[in-house]
Every structure is written in structure tokens, then in C-alpha cells.
């Protein structure tokens, strides 16, 4: 079986030469350090994947590339992602005799030695993964300068700056301008013929590549039966790279054999950077930045008592973020848990009270804030705004506890110095005590101000889009009827339906078996504006309560290198003062093995709540039981949508529910690495975007199925329905010659009145890389009615990066609600948002998934 996970001592390391000889032989079982990670030698010898002698290492952490098996040959056995093959010069034997040496030992290393050792362990892992070789010290390096034109260099610079490839942003996003110029000068162009392989799996890495033009397939050999590594091998396409994408860095970073074959599918051009230049420019730049962090942190008072290794550990885990003038760094009442250190610029803390926002503190370079919420887990006591351009370093609560535990007592002792916060929260500050420096922040009264931006007043719509279909039951007249009477109002009909378990209780035949977690929304009578959806769960873990929210955390299989964090909010809108229907939105979240499935059903019409409740049960069931599950996702999702419609119609027929003018839009997102699959009908949308600091952008956003779209209109009219423009750019679907039902979407579940309304979803597949910092928002039209996808990225990417999915979901719901109020007065749609953040970096975390849901009252 796999090698058991071993406990490795936290000891110093040295090279073979430092042990007393330049040619000290390694041996199997020897404890070694490989570019900052501890492990044991598991194999020494020649291999079939590359010439020469290779050292197979079983690493303590799951940061390797294999389980000891490469290209079908098992050299040793260990847990997946704990195996790594490196050259002979890379492993550094552990010097066990110095493990317990004190700082005052006469033979201890100098500060510079300790710093160099910390650098070797940590610096090259920042954002780049494991680095094969620290940049060599010694003679000044003179990088090559290739003969390229000024225009070609400009084009390459543009590719690096604007590429949507996360790897490029991670490697070059923080490189100083003068170093980037050297990198561009050191690269040369190469033309590749169609069908030519640039990289062959198993070869030694020699170049890093950026695609200028053309297209490449990235191929790996894998066993036909994943459970049997010795089974027949097959070549599988695992990714594809077009213009602006990069490949080839892994072998250079890990000093390991090429892990895949890269072949052009058309004649292409690539920029090439040779191995030494990559290591001496790209990796050395990151080391230089790491030194800058260390130097800065030594000047911060709160870290004065940390030793060199603790400073290095802190520098390794800090993240950096920039803020523009007046931008909020922290916001009062938020529940995020980052502590910030001001690296450049100034900031001001303000308290919001009855008299507006009052300035209470100012921060300058080297000062820190946010530690109260970090230590106590309480909502933010104040907002902190940038005064001019600001650069902050920040650290999360979990990382703080792991790396800076000794500072906890120090910071807690200083919480008393913030009594001024408490006084301001109680009653702000009296106006006669406020000086000119404590000015209240105000806004232009001529503008409508929303969280996340300012919007100019706009026209109130004469036809509300969310009146999806006219109410065939009539408005509630407030008259009650007897329990056995035929309902005379929508209110009575809703109450009567709630007495029918088949309509409002969970149908257990649709629960997904053997899943890690299944969550969806339940039904409740009497829900009011802003009430949270009832939460129903089936899961293998017990949640922890954090305020009004439950947080589920678990360790599960994942194709990604980082963690997945999820949050959901589903809240009732306000159609009218007498609206008797519950929240008509609903959602589901399902994790089964490595597969993640998310969905939103946006109900409409008098019985939209029943439709959406049924769909969030049946869609996961039909997806996971489809013959196409995990094989053909387009066919699987189409089959599930059509099966869900068939089940819905059967249910409504059996229980006297009229869905001529009731239905739901639906959006489903499936993640099975390396692909995201999206299927949707109607106007419940799904957006995939990048939250990378250097390249936040929308990758994909689903398009509403509107009746005025030419192909949709042609189908509807051919089926006998009528499409009419009822307001500027607003179209509805009617039975020909009538004013019924007035549906605003051309595809929907339910909605049987109009012929030509489809349930066949539109499908999209998105390919991503293991380290891509992507996120998704799957939401009802309550979010998307007034927020376009690009604006959503502007509002959410940075907040997600700094505060996570929980605060991002809350922010998007609040921002949407304010836009509804501005455009439609008291009318507000039901609002649902699922926020999924992939590839969150969490070193040594016990779990790699989390879900935050707000409990219903």
C-alpha cells in the first residue's frame, strides 16, 4: 500500500558539501529537504522517463507531482502528490545534530546564515509554488539580449500585462519594471509548425514559453483505469493554450521532468525564455521582494520581538493589496478576519453613528489595524479609508493563529487602547468635540449612492421585468375561506398548498446518496421582506456557528491546488404589501466526491415557490443519476433539465397546481476539474471570473433567453405564440390575440400556456488550470437585473480577495437591493446569490472546503 505519512523533525538542513565533503552519497530512507519542504529519499537511480540519475523523494506535504509512479512505472509508493523526482544536487540532507541547538550556542549560524536558510525554505514558494533552485549567488548575472524589434518587445510586454493566464500574473505581476524589461529582452521568438511538439513528457526542462499566436494542446499519458496505475496507458488532452497563455514553468520551478506533452495544432509563434534566465530573473525577483518584506517588517513595532525565522515565516504568508484614495479598506460591521499593516501611504478610521461618520484615528506607514476583529471574531468596529494611494500587507485569522501565535497576548493587551472606538459607537462624538480633522464624510445629495459605486438617477420602469406572468389567480382580497372550501384568493390557495406534504415537504426519493454535502432551501409561510430562506441540509459534518451563520468545513478530494470556499444568501423580496407568496427563489449546493454542483431556480407567477422548491430537489437527482454523468456533461445537463420539467408537470397535475403562468428560470454550474460546465434557461444567470489581484476580469456570463432574440422569437411565433413589445426594449410572450400570460423569457420550467417555451438549456464549458484564481456567482435575476457582469467583477473581485465569499455575497445582495429601490421604489425582487471561490491559498490547513449559510429566523 501507499507509504504511511511520517512525522519529520523541524531541524536545520545542509548541503552535501557542508557535511564535510563535496560528494556525500544520499541513501534511501535519508531525511532531506527539497527547496523548503522536508521528506525522505525513496528512490535513487536511473529512470525510463529521462536519462541520468534521479532522486525520488517522498515529501511530508502534498506539494509533489506524483505517487512515485511516472509514465506507468512505479519507482516507489507514497500518497498522491507526495512524490517528487529531482536531480542529484537538489536534496539537502538534514543535520539532525543541530535540531535542538539554542540561539546562544557558540557554534550557531550568523544572522546572515539564518536569513539565507529561511530564504531557501520560503522565498521561492511565494505564489510560484515549489522552486527548484534558488537564484545562484556570486558573480553578477548578465542576461542575454536577443535581436527583437521595439514593436515586438512592446507586444510581448502587452501580452504579459493583459494575459488572462493566472500563471503569468502570478510570476510577473509583482516583478519590478526594470527586471521585466530584462525578461522581455532575454526572450526570443520561435515559429512552430502544425503538429510539432514543443515539449515532450518526461524530458528535462529547458525553456519557458508564452504563446504569441496559434494554438497548443497539452497532453498527458494516464492509465485507462485510474484505480490501476499498471493498466494500459492512454494520451489525454488536459488543457489547451492559445495566444497569451504560458507553459513550461513547472519543470523549471521544480527541477523535475516535463509532466506533459505540448503540441501545436496550427502554425504558431511562441516567445521562449531559457532556463538560467528564468531562474536568475523571475525567481530572483521574487527573492528580492521577499527581502524587502523582511526589511519592512523589522521596522514595524509590533514585530520587534520576532526573531529572523519568525520574520521570514510572516513574510512568506503576507498578501499585498493596493487601495485608491477614499477607498474602504475595512467597513464597519463586516465580519471578515484580516489584519492589515500599512506599507505605503496613510489611512483614517471612521465610526458611523447618528451624526454620520466621524474620524477617530489616523494610521501611517508601519502601523497596523483590524486586529480586534481578527482576535475576537467580532464585526468590524470601524471603517478604515485610504488617504491617497495606499499599499497594505494583510494576514488572515487562520494564518495569524498558526504563524504569529506568540503575538496574540501582546495584541490583546493593546485592545484597551481602542476605548475611543467604543465611545464613538455608543453616541459618535458630540459636534462640539469634533475638530476640523474629525470631519464627517458626506456624499453629493444630487447622486444616488450605492455600496460599490455611485449611480446617476435613472428612469423608473413602467413595466417591471419581474412581473414574469400575469397573475391568473387575481390579487389577494384579504378574504378568508373555510378549510374545506375552494380557495377564493391566492392567499387561501397558498395556505391550502402548505397543508399538502407532497408540495412543501422534502421528497426523500430525490435526495442524493453518498454525497459529502447537499444543501437547498425549504418553504415557509409568512415570510417577509429580507427574510432568509429556510436551510435544509444533508451532510457528513457538523457545522460551527459564527454569529447568525453556520459554517461547514471538510477535507475532500480536489483537482485544484488551493481550497474552495462557498457562501450563499437567499432572501425574500417585496412584490406588494399584500403578497402572500413565500420567497420564490431557491438554490442547491451538492458536493459528491470531487464534483461540485451549484444551482439557482428563480420562480415566478403565483406558484413559483412550489416550482423552484421542486427543481432544487429534482435537478441534482437527475444530474447524478443520468447515464451521461461524468461522461458527457452537455448531454447530462440537458437530460436533467428535461426530466425535471416532466416531473414538475406530473406533480402539478396530481395536486391541482396551475403552472400555465407559473414557472422558474434555472442556472446550474458543475465543476469537475479541469472544466466548469454551465447550463441555464431564462434569466437566472451564472458568471465565472478571475479574482487574481493583477487580472480581475469576467471570463464568462450567461445570456438571458429573451423573446426578442431573433432565433427565440422565430421559434415562439412558429409554435403559435405572439411576441409583443410592451415598453422600450421590453417584450412579452402571449397567447395569440390575448393579454395572457405575458411571460418575459423564452425558456423556463413550467409556463405551459405558451407554445414554444423551451426547457432545453444553453450549455457552456470553461477550461481552467490548477492554480487559476477563479470564482463564480450563480444568482437569480434579483442580482443581475441592474448589475452587468463586468460591473459585478468591479464590485466583487477585490472584496472576495480580501474578505471571502460570505462578505461578498452579503455585499452583492445589499448592492442589488439598493438598485431595486432606486429604480422600482418599494418593489424588490427575491434575491439569491451563491458565491464560489476556487484556489484560496491556505498552507497546512486541515480542511480544503467551506460553506457559509445564514440561518433562517
Secondary structure as UniProt FT lines:
FT   HELIX           17..19
FT   TURN            22..23
FT   TURN            28..29
FT   STRAND          31..34
FT   TURN            35..36
FT   STRAND          37..46
FT   STRAND          53..59
FT   STRAND          69..70
FT   TURN            71..72
FT   STRAND          73..74
FT   TURN            80..81
FT   STRAND          83..86
FT   TURN            88..90
FT   STRAND          92..94
FT   HELIX           96..98
FT   TURN            99..100
FT   TURN            103..104
FT   TURN            106..107
FT   HELIX           111..122
FT   HELIX           123..125
FT   TURN            126..128
FT   HELIX           150..162
FT   HELIX           166..172
FT   TURN            173..174
FT   HELIX           177..185
FT   STRAND          188..192
FT   TURN            194..195
FT   STRAND          197..199
FT   TURN            201..202
FT   STRAND          207..213
FT   STRAND          215..223
FT   TURN            226..227
FT   TURN            229..230
FT   STRAND          233..242
FT   TURN            243..244
FT   STRAND          246..247
FT   HELIX           249..254
FT   STRAND          261..264
FT   STRAND          268..274
FT   HELIX           275..277
FT   HELIX           278..283
FT   HELIX           284..298
FT   HELIX           301..303
FT   TURN            304..305
FT   HELIX           308..317
FT   STRAND          319..323
FT   TURN            325..326
FT   STRAND          328..330
FT   TURN            332..333
FT   STRAND          338..353
FT   TURN            354..355
FT   STRAND          356..363
FT   TURN            365..366
FT   STRAND          368..369
FT   HELIX           371..376
FT   STRAND          383..396
FT   HELIX           397..403
FT   HELIX           405..407
FT   HELIX           408..413
FT   HELIX           414..418
FT   HELIX           419..427
FT   HELIX           431..433
FT   TURN            436..437
FT   TURN            445..446
FT   STRAND          448..450
FT   TURN            451..452
FT   STRAND          453..455
FT   TURN            465..466
FT   TURN            472..473
FT   TURN            483..484
FT   HELIX           490..497
FT   TURN            498..499
FT   HELIX           501..504
FT   HELIX           508..510
FT   TURN            513..514
FT   STRAND          517..522
FT   TURN            525..526
FT   TURN            529..530
FT   STRAND          534..539
FT   STRAND          544..546
FT   TURN            547..548
FT   STRAND          549..554
FT   STRAND          563..571
FT   TURN            577..578
FT   STRAND          585..592
FT   TURN            593..594
FT   STRAND          595..604
FT   TURN            606..607
FT   HELIX           608..624
FT   TURN            627..631
FT   HELIX           633..654
FT   TURN            655..656
FT   STRAND          663..672
FT   TURN            673..674
FT   STRAND          675..681
FT   TURN            682..683
FT   STRAND          685..690
FT   TURN            693..694
FT   STRAND          697..701
FT   TURN            707..708
FT   HELIX           710..718
FT   TURN            719..720
FT   STRAND          721..727
FT   TURN            728..729
FT   STRAND          730..735
FT   TURN            736..737
FT   STRAND          741..743
FT   STRAND          749..750
FT   TURN            755..756
FT   STRAND          762..767
FT   TURN            770..771
FT   STRAND          774..779
FT   HELIX           781..784
FT   HELIX           789..824
FT   TURN            825..826
FT   STRAND          831..840
FT   TURN            843..844
FT   STRAND          849..854
//
